[in-house]
Amino acid sequence: MPVPHIRHARLDDDEALGRLDRATWSPLHSVQPRPEPPYGPFFTERSVPRDHLVAELAGTVVGYLTLGCPTPLASNAHVRQIQGLAVAEEARGAGVGRVLLRAAREEARRQGARRLTLRVLGHNTPARRLYESEGFAVEGVLPEEFFVGGAYVDDVFMGMFL
């Protein structure tokens, strides 16, 4: 499979990203209930196109990564946080997630960040392996922070210096 093209999201990506987000929903990574109709817009006041990197293969959106600030505090402005990552089922295993993570690292640097962090559910072994292979390290764990799919699940904080 070819290397995906990574770009910033545009307003006209709203529908495609919303579909991808719903199609990739899983209790493996989400603490929210499964989305049900009527579906709202993907972009919101708090999550605008500039906060998203989009992966395309042959002009089709196959993944996205949301990059934001963990807090609105000036004292925390040197940190960026990955706040969402999704890859279409048909594109999994083709390096799309890895390319998005590398693009996020570069975008965070471009924005002047010194650190990049994320949170991942403890039982999401594939994501944790990917993050570790890209240089993220576990920096903290909130044991049994969420109750998902009938089980208590850890919230794992991971980070890296840029």
N, C-alpha and C positions, 0 to 999 in steps of 0.2 A: 504494500500500500504506500502511496506517495506521502511525503511529509505535508502535514496540514499548513495552510496559510493562516497566520494569526494576525488579527486586526482588532482595533477598538470597535465596540458595538456602536450601532447607529439606531436611531429611533425606529426605523423600518424593520429592525430585527425583533421587535417586540413579540410578534406572533410566533415566529420560529423558535425563539428562546423560551417562550411560554410552553409551547408543545414539547420541546426537549426537556424542560424542567419537569413537566408532568409525566412524560414517558420514562424518565430515569428515577422517579421517586422510589425510595426503598427505605424500609426500617433499618437497613444496614447503615444508612448515613443521615436519616432525617428523624428529628424528634417531634416534628409536626405531623398531624394526621394527613392521610392521602388527600390531595386536592380533589374537590368535587365541583361540578358545575353549579352555578355559573362561574366561570373562571374570570378573575380580574386580570388586569394588565401585568406583564412581567416587570416593566419599569414602574417605579413609584417615586414619590418625593425623596425617599431615603436611598433609593437605588436607581441611579440614572445611567444612561448609556456609557458615559466616560468611566464608570466603575467596573466595566465588564470587558474582558478580552474574549474574542470569539475565534473558534477554530473552524475553518472551512476546508472541505475536500471537494474538488470539482464544483465549486460554487454553492455547495450545500453546507449549512451549519451542522457540525457534528459534535461541538463541545463549547463550553464556556467556562470562564473563571471569573469570580467576583473578587475584586481587590479594593479594600477600604481601610479606613482608620479604625483601630479598635475602640477609641474614645474620642470625644471632641476636645480633649484637654491639650493645651499648647505644650505642656511638659511631656506629652506622649506623641507629639507630631513626628518623631523620627521613626515610628513603627508603622508598618503596613500589615494588614491581616488578610489572609485568604478567607473569604466569607462564603464561598460556594465554589464547587467544581462539579461539572457534569460532562459525561461523554456518552454519546449515543451508543446503544447496544451494538449496532453494526460496525462501529469504529473502535470498539474496545480491543486492546491488545496490539494496536497499531501505533502506539506511542503518542497519541493525542494528549492524554493527561500530562505526560512528561514534557511535551513541547509547551503546553499551557503553563506549567509550573516554571519552566525556564524563562518564558516570556514575562511571567509575573515578577520573577526575580529582577529582570532587567527593567521592567516598568517601575518597580519599587525603588530601584537605584536611581532611575531617571527623576523620580519625584523627590529624591534627597533622603530616602529612608536609610537607616543603618541596620534595621532588623526587619525580618519577615516572620510572622507567626501564623498559626492556624489552630483550630480545634477539630478533633476527630473522635468519633465514638470508639471506645475500646474494642468492640467486637468487629470493627471494620478492618480486618487484617489486610486485604489487598491495598487499601488506601494507605494504611500505615507503612507497609513495605515500600510503596512508591515514594512516599514522603521521605522515609529514611534513606532510600537510594539516591535521593536528590539533595541530601545534606541536612535535612531537618532532624532535630534530636528531641526526645521527650524532655520537657522542662517541668512538667507537673501533671498530676492526675487527681481528679475529683472522683473518688470511688462511688459507684452506684448513684451518680448524679441524675440519671434519667431512668424512667421506667418505660421501656420500648418493647413492643411485641411480647408482653408477658414476662419480661425479665429486666432486672436492674442492670444498667450499663454505665461504665466509666466514661467520663469526659476527659480526654487526653489533650493536653496542651503541648504543642510542638513549636519549635522556633529555630531560627538560624540568624547569624550575623551576615550582613551583606558585604 
